[in-house]
Amino acid sequence: MSHPLGRMTGMESRHVDEAIALLEKANADLQPELLTAPQARELLKAYARAEKLATFGVAALSRKLDDASELARVTGTSMGKAKATVATGRVLGTAPELRAALQNGDISLDQASEIAGAEQSAPGAARELVTAAQDDAFHALKDKARRIRLEAEQHLGLAERQHKARAARSHRDELGMVTLHVAWEPHVGTPIVKRAEAEAARLARMATREGRHEPFERHLADAYSGLLAGAATGRARRPELVVVVSHEVARSGWNDVRDKEFCKIPGVGPVSPKVAKEIAQDAFLTGVFYDGKDLRHMRRWTRNPPVEVLLALELGPPPDFDGVKCVDCRNRFRIENDHVQPHIARGPASTDNLRPRCWSCHQAKTERDRRAGKLRLPEP
């Protein structure tokens, strides 16, 4: 009499073999040039779902391998990707929401790996992140998973690990360009990045006035070289560094961050209370009071928001105060304050009329407002 596990294994193998045979036939018959664009999109979705379903088996079975090198060889991926897959496979056994989502083909292996990393640091995080994976782009999911992981690891020597991880290196590419890679601690790198982006924005405006149009990344490269040479003059209207610290952290001696408390740079991640205390010795201190999820609304009918409104917008919505990201694409790069009701139509510079949008989404929204006839003064 055969063993039940043997029968199950044989059945699973037969199903996979049949699926492979069908995919091989589909590939042999595939002629993209004969498909319409809508047909190609639908077939692409089917192929993507098939890939997601297959990755569940890869991740689940990877736990039986002795090391990741065998998985890297079999799947033809890098060792880094193979190690991430093995780590994801191990988490599947303790995170039913993650296992079900990958098993049903609702998420990709890359999404599952990000969720698994957060689940390892903060058990129970998978439920929230699986839901986020259905709605957000991958970069937004990755950002949220990183935030959860870092906040959970803040008590586990995160500041010391970040300090030891600071590094810089350079190399020359095929074109002879000098390429720099620098890793800074959050409180060191954030103001430098803000300053460079402000200088790049100034250079971009100047280029536009002169009729020159170049990608923003080129202006950003010029901005960094200007900063290093001491020639940059751009200044950010937003604060270059904001650290949000729970009152309880300061009151208890700047030693630890307990549950429901935080000590972090909005949109970047946690910093140690010791670092925050040093920054506070020479900084503008602002008290922020909120009730539940309601931050006190501030309103002003001039074009430029006052400092207190800018600061409120920079923090992001309470109670997380996780910084700002584009309401359309969830990106955090080149964020601008967009008037929901356009300023030219008497829209106020208030927290309830301003939304964060990246440069491209801001331009698209302005164009939509123009087509809708919103960019004009209202009737008296």
N, C-alpha and C positions, 0 to 999 in steps of 0.2 A: 504494500500500500504506500503510495507516495505521500510525502510530507505536505501539509497544507501550505506552508510557506513556499515550497517548490512549485506548487500549482499556481499560487498567486504571482510568483516571480515570472513564471512562464507566460501567464496571461498578460501581465504588464508588458513583457518584452514583445509579445505578439502584437499588442495594440500599438506600441511605438514603431515596430517594423512596418505595420500597415500604414501608419501616418507618414512615415518616411517615404514609403513607396508612392503614396498619393502626392506628396510634395515634389518628389522627383518627376512624376508625370506632369504636375502643374508647371514646374520649371521648364520641362521640355516643350510644353505647349505654349508657354508664355511668349507673346509677341506684342510688346508695349506699343510699337508704332501703329498697330491696328486699333488701339483703344482710344476712346474719347477721354478728355480730361476727367469728367465725373466717374467714368468706369475705372480709370487708373487710380483715382483716389480711394474708391471702395475696395479695390483689390489690394492696394497698399495697406489699408487698415486690416484686412484679413491676414496678410503676411506678417504685419506687426504683431497681431494677436497670437499667431502661431509661434512667433519667436518668443513672446512672453511666456506662453504655456511651456515651451521647451526649456526655458531657463529655470523654471521651478524644479524640474527633474535634475538639472545640472547642479543647482544649489543644494538640494536635498541630498543627493548622492555624494556630493563632495565631502561630506562629513566622514565617509567611510575610507577616504584616501589617507595614506600615511603622511603625505606632505603636499603642499600646493604646487610643486614643480610638475607632478604628474598631471594635475588639472591644467596647468599652463600648456603642457605639451599636447594634451588631447584636444583642448579647445582652441589652441593656436592664439592664446592671449598672453599678455605680459604677466610676470610674476606678481606685480602689484595688483592687477585685476584678479588673478587667481586667488591670492590671499584674501582679498575682499569678499570673493564668492564663498570661500570656505568659512569665513567669519559669519557671513549672512546665513549659511546653511546651519550653523550651530545655534543661531538665535531663533530659527524657525520653530524649533521644538518647544520654546518657552514663550513665544509671542503668537497666539492663535490668530489675531487680526492680520498680522503680517503674513503668516503662512497661507491663510485663506485668500488674501488679495493676490499673492504671487501664484498660488495654485490655480486660481480662476482666470489668470491672465489680465487682471485689472491694473497691474503695475509692472514696470520693467525691472530687470535685475539691477540696473544702476539705481533706480529709485529704492528698491528693496535694500540695497547696500547702505544707502544713506540713512534709511529708517532703522536698520539693524544697528548701526553705530550709535545712534541716539538711544535706542532701546537698551543697549548694553550699559550705558552710563546712567540712564534714567528709566528704570523699569516702568512700563505703563505708557511710555511716550508713543509707542507704535500706533495706538488707536487714533490719536490726534493727527499723526503724520500720514497715516494711510488715507484719511479723509482729505488732508491737504494735497496729497499726490493726485487726487482725482480732479482738483480744481486749479492748482497752481502749476506754473511752468517749472521745469526741473531746477533752474537756478534758485527759484523762490523756495522750493522744497529743501534744497541743500542748505540755504541760508537759515531756514527755520530749524532744521535738524542740527546744524552746527551750534546755533544759539542754545538749544536745549542741552546738548552735550557739554558745552563749555560751562554753562551755569551749574550743571550737575557736578562737574569736576572741579569747581572753584575751591572746594574744601580739600581737594586731593593734590595740593602742591602745584596747581595750575600756573600761578605766578612765577614760581621757581623754574618750571619747565619752559615757560615762555622766555624767561630771561636767558636761559641756557641755549635756547633755539635761535637767538638773534645771529644773523649771518649776512654776509655779502660776498658775491662773486661776480666775475665778469668773463666774457669770452667774445670772440669775433666770429660773426657768421660768414656765410658764403660770399656775401657782398662786401665783407670787410667792415661791417658796422659793429661798433662796440655795444654789446648788450649787457645790461646790468640786471642782477637779481638781488634784491635786498629784503631781508626779513626783519622787521622791527616789532618791538612790543607794542600793544595797542595804543597806550597813552603816548608813545613816542611817534609812531607812524601816522596816527590820525591827523594831528595838526599839520604835518608836512604834506600829506595828501590833499587836505582842504586848501592849503596855501597854493599848491601847484595847480589845482583845478580852478581856483580863482584867477590865477595868472593866465592859464590857458584860455579861460573865458574872455579875459581882456584882449589877448592876442587874436582870438577868433573874431571879436567885434571889430577890432582894428582892420583885420584882413577883409572883412565883409565891406567895410566902408571904402576900402581901396579896390574893391571888385575882385578880390582873390577868394576862392572857395576851396578849402582843403579839409580833409577829415580831421575831426577834433583830436584824434590821437597824435597827429603831427604837432598840433599846437601844444599838446600836453608834454611831448618830448622836449619842445623848445622851452616850456615852462620849467621843467626840472633842471635843464642845463642852466637856465637863468637863475634859479634858486641856488644852485651850487656855486655859480659865479658871483652871486650877490647882486645881480642886476635886475631881478624880478621886482615889479612894483604893484602887482595885483593884490588886492585884499578882499577876503571873503566878507560878504555882508552878514553871513551867519557866524556864530562863534566857531572858532577853529577846533575847540575841544570842550565838550560838555560831559561831565561825569555826574551821574545820578546816584545819590547815596541815600539809603533809607535813614531816617532820623535815628532809628534804634541802633544802627551800626555806629554812628558817631557817639551816641550816648553811652554805648557799652565799651568805648575805648578804642575804636577802630581796629579791633582784633579779629573779628570773625563776622561772617554773614550767615545768619540763621535762616530757616525756612520762612518763606513769605517776605524776606528782605532782599535787597539787591544793592550792589555796588558795581556799576557798569557804565560803559560808554554806549549810549543809544545807537542801535544799528551796527555796532561793532562787537561788543561782548563784555564779559566781566573783567574788572581789574581788581587787584588786591586792595583791601582797606588801607594798608600801609602806603601804597602809591597814591591813593585818593587823598589821604591825609596830607601828604607832602604837597600835592597840587593845591589843596585847600588853603595852604599857608599863604599863597600869593595868587588868589583868584577872586573873582566876583562871586559872592554866594547869593543864591536866590532860593527862597522858600516856595515850594509848589504844594498847594493844597488841592485835594480832589476828593470827590464823594463817589465811591464805587468806580464807575467808568466815565464819570462826568468831570472833565476839567473845566474850570471857570471860563466861560466864553468872554473874549475881548473883541472889541469892535472899534474901527477907526475908518473915517471916510476920506483918507488921503491915499495916494497910490501906493506908498511904501508902508508896510506894516511896522508898527513900533517895535522896539527891542523886546518887550515882554511877549508880544505875539510871535515874533520870530523864534524866541526861546521855547515857547509852548509848542510851536510847530516842529521844532527840531527834536523835541523829546519823543514825539510819537504819542499815540493815544494811551491813556491809562487803562488798566493798572500795570501793563507790561512796560510802558515807556521804552519800546524797542526801536526807536528811531523812525525815520521816514523812508518810504519806498513808493514808487509810482503806483497810483491807484489802478492804472490800466495794465501795465506789463509786469509789475512787481519788482522792477529794477531799482537799484539804489544809486546808480551812477548818473551824475549831472542832474540832480533833482532841482526843480524850480517850483515856486509857489504859483499855482494857477488860480485865477479868480473864476469860480463857478459862474457867478453872474459877472460878466466882464466889467472891468473898471470903467471903461468908456460909457457903459450903460448904468453908471452910478453904483456899481457893485462895491461893497465896503471891503477894506483890508481887515477882515475879522476871521477868527478861528473857524467860524461856521461857513464862511464863504471862500476859504482857501483850501485847495487840495494839492498834495504833492504829485507832480508829474515829471518824468524825465524829459529831456529837451525834445526828443522826437515826438513823444506822445503829446507834449504841450503844443507843439507846432500843429499836429493833426487836430487837436481839439479846437485851437484857434481858427483853423480853416473850416471846421464844422460850424463854429459859431458865425463865421463870416457868411457861409452859404445860407445859414438859417436867418440871417438878418439881425443878429444879436449885437453886432459891433457898431451900435449907434446909440445916440442919446435917447432916453425914453421920452414919450410924449409928456408935456407938462401936466 
